[in-house]
Amino acid sequence: MTIGNKTISPTVILLGFHILRIPFFLLILILYIFTILGNATVAALVLSSHSLQQPMFFFLGHLSLCDITLTITIVPVLLHGVLRGPVNLSVAACITQFQIFFAGVASECFLLGVMSIDRYVAICSPLQYSAIMRKELSFELVTLCWILGYFFALNVTILISRLTFCGPNVIDHFFCDLLPILQLSCSDTSAVKLAQLFLASVTGVFTVMSIIVTYIYILATVFRIPSTTGRQKALSTCSSHLAVVATFLGSLLGLYVLPSSGNTLTANKLLSLLYTVVTPLFNPIIYNLRNWEIRAALKKIIWRSKLKDFDF
């Protein structure tokens, strides 16, 4: 189909990665398997264990669901491209992948902000924590994070779907990110860029400001704790959260907020790997392997499973 002298392409070709295909495929496959297993284990533990029915673990369970969403949206296409070469997607499939990706990233940002507020209440007002962070409020906050994430993504996706896409239809990336999609359009993309900038700014400002403000109060409270053990426990919990935030938001900042730093296409793809593959893998490790309650719940389930096998 043509408009004027421009041809509308019904498909998009993702080039992905071209080097060391078999070793790279095996590496990504291993990371993918461990990411799904780790995050699914955390989500299942939070859902099934009575000892983990606290707001902090409720938020961690939904963070794991966010990571699973990001991973299963991006990595299977990446693996196919690494093993078989360039991937052909319809324009609709490409836009859908971006929609789910954007929604997952935005929801995770909001969740990280909410989790910092939860840590603030737990450390600065421990006696009122149960009264403030009620189960109903935790559910409402998580629901709001998901709704806002998908609402923000839907707004950008609707604007993208109104564009006309023309050849060439090749994207030198391993998934359908926003800027590569817009480069395929022969329409005016200024409205999409403006909407994305505004919504990303709202998401980023909320996340960063909530973390900065709450952690100023948290650190002030922690350093007033007379017990060294109590101080170390509080700092350990906070450092886990900050490690995830720094990795996730740092890679997003380097890729989207500072594009003028001269990153090559390869560097952009590697940064994208960081928050689509690496961060979802390390989230359950950083948060949960250091948490004795998560470890205890996991050991309890394993022990019960062994007892059932023995009885059988």
N, C-alpha and C positions, 0 to 999 in steps of 0.2 A: 504494500500500500504506500502511496506517495502523497506528500503535500508540497506543492510547488516542485522544487528540484531536490527535496529531501525525502529519504525513505524511512518509514517507521519500521523499526526492528521489533519483532514479537518476542525475541529472546535476548538474554544477557549472558555473556561468557565471562566466567570468573577464572582468571589465570592462576591464582594461588601461588604456591611455592614450586620452584622448578629444580631445585638442587637436592642431592642426597635423598632421593625419594623414599627408598625402602627404610633406611635408618630413621629418617624424620617421621615417616608413617608409623613405625613401631613406637617411637618416643611419644608421639601425640596420642596414639591408641592406648598406651599404658597410662598416660596422664588422664585421659578421658575415663577409663575404667575406674581408676582410683578416685577421681573427682565424683563420679556418680555414686560409687559405693560409700565414700566418706560422707557426702551430703545426705544421701538417702538414709544412712544409718543414724545421723543426727536427727533428721526429721522424724524417723520412726521412733527413736528413743524418746523424744519430746512428746510425741503423741501417745505412747504406750506406758511410759513410766510415771507413777504417781509422785515420785520424789522430784521430778523435773517440772511440776506444774507451777512454775514461777514465771513472772513476766520476762526476766532475762532469757530464760530458756525458750519461752514462747517466741520471742523475737529472733533468737538464734535459729529456731526451726524454720521460720519464714525466710531468714537470710539464706539458709540452705536451699529452700525451694526456689529462691531467686537465682542462686548459682546453678541449680539444675536446669532451670529454664534457659539461662544464657548458654549453658554448655550444650544442651541437646539441640538448640537452635543453630549454633555456629559449627560445632566440631564435626558432626557427621558430613556436612558439605566439605569442610576442610580436608577430612580424611579421604573422601572420594576424589577430590582434586589432586591431592598429593600422590595417590596411588594410580589414578587413571588419566591424569592430565586435566586440561581445562574443563570446567563444569558448565553445562548449558542450563539456564533457568529461564522460565518465562518472566516477563516484566512483573506480572502479578505476584509470582512466587518471590521474586527479589524484593518487592515492596513489602510483602508479608513478613519476610525474614527481618527486614529492617524494623518493621512495626514491633515485632516481638522482642527484638534486641533492644530497641530504644526503651520500650516499656520496662524490660527487666533491669536495665541500667538505672533508669530514673527511680524505679521502686526500691532498688538496692540503696541508692543514695538517700532516699527518704528514710529507709529503715536504719541506716547507719546514724543519721541524725537523731532519730527517735531513741536508738540504743544509747546514745550519749546522754540524752535527757534521763533515761532510765538509770544509768550509772550515777548521774548527779543526785537523783533522789535517793538511791540506795546508800550512797556514801555520805551525803550532806544531811539527809534527814532519815536515818535508819529506823527510828522509832515510828515514824509516820509512813514508812515505805508501803506497808501492806494496805493502809487506808487510802493512800494516794494512787498507787499503781494497782487498782482493782482489776479483776479479770475482765470486766466489761470495758474498762478504759483501754486495756491492752488490746483487746479485740478490735475496738473502734480505731485505735491508732494504726494497727496493722492493716485493717481494711482500707483506711484512708490512704496509706502508703501505696497499696496496690491500685486503688482507683485513680489516684493522681498520676501514677506512673503510666497507666494505660490511657488515661485521658490526654495527657501531654503527648504521648506517642501518636494517638489517634488523630490529634489536630494536625501534626506534621504529615502524617500518612495521607490524610484527605487532600492536603495541598499538593503532595507529590503525585497522587493519582490523577490530578487534573492536568498534569504536564504532558507534553508530547515528547516521546522519546524517538530519536533518530540515530542512524548509524554514524560513526562506528559504535558497536555495542560491546566493546571489550573493557572489562574492569580489571586492572592489575592489583587485585586484592583477593583475599580468601573468603570474604563474605560481602554482602551488600550494605556497605556503610553509606552514610548520607552524601558526603562530598563526591565519591565516585558515581553514585546514582545521578546526582545533579549534573555532572559533567556529560552525561549521555543525553541530556534534554536539549531540545532546540527551542524551548519556550523560555519565558522570563522566569527565573528562579528566585528573584529577590524576595518575594513574599515567603517562600519556604525558608530561605536563609534567615530572614528576620524573625519568623516564628520560632525556628530552632534556637536562635540566639537568645530570644526572650525566655523561652521555656527552660533551656539549659541554664541560663543565668539564675532564674528563680530556684531551680533545683540545687544548683551549686551554692548559691548564697545561703539558702536554708541549711544545707548540710554543713558547710564550713562554719557559718556563724554559730549554729547550735553547738558544734563541737568546740569551737574556741571559747565561747562564753561559759559553757558548762565545765570545761576542763580548767578554766581559771579558778572557778569556785571549788572544783574537786581538789586541785593541787593545794589551794589554800587550806582546805579542810584536812587533807591528808597530812600535811606537815605540822598540823596541830595535834595529831594523834600521838599520845605519849608512848604507846606501846610500839616497839620496833616491829614486832610480828604483825600487828594490825596494819601498820603503815606499809609493810612489804606486801601484804595480801591485797590491799587496796591498789597499790601501784601495779601489781602483777595483773589484776583484772583490767585496769585502765590501759596498760601497755599493750595487751592483746588487742583491744579495740583500736588503739592508735596505729598499731602495725598494719591491720587490715585497711584502715582508712588511708594511711599513707601510700600503701601499694596501689589500691584501687583508684583513689582520686589523683594520685601522682601521675599514673599512666594516662588517665583521661585528660589531665591538665597539659601534659606534654604533647598529646596528640591533637586536642581540639582547641585549647585556649592559646597555645603558643605555636601555631603552624608556621610562623615566619622564622623559626629557628633554623631552618635549612635542613629539616629531616628529609632523607631520601625515601623513595617508595619502600625500600627494604626496611628502613628504620621504622616507618609508620606501621608496616605489617608486624614487625617484632613488638612494637609497643601495643598493638592490638592483641597480639598473642598474650601479653602480660595480663590484661584484664578479662580476656575471654577464656583463657585456658589455665594460666598459672594461679591467679588470685582465687578462682573458685576451688582449686585444689587445696590451697593453703588455708582458706577460711576455717574449715573444720579442724585442721591441725592446730592452728594458732589459738583458736578459741577453746576447743573442746578437749584436746589431749592434755592441756594444762589445767583443766577443771576436774577436780576430784569427784564432783557429783556426777558428771557425765561418765567418767571412767567407772565409777561404782555402779551406775545403772547398766552400763554395757556388760560389766563382769557378772552382774546379777542375772541378766538375760542369758548369757553364755552358760552360766552355772545351771540355770533351770533347764536349758536345752540338753545339757549333758545328763542331768538327772532323769529327764524323760527318756532319753536313749537307753540309759541304764535300766530303767523300769521295764522298758519294752523288751 
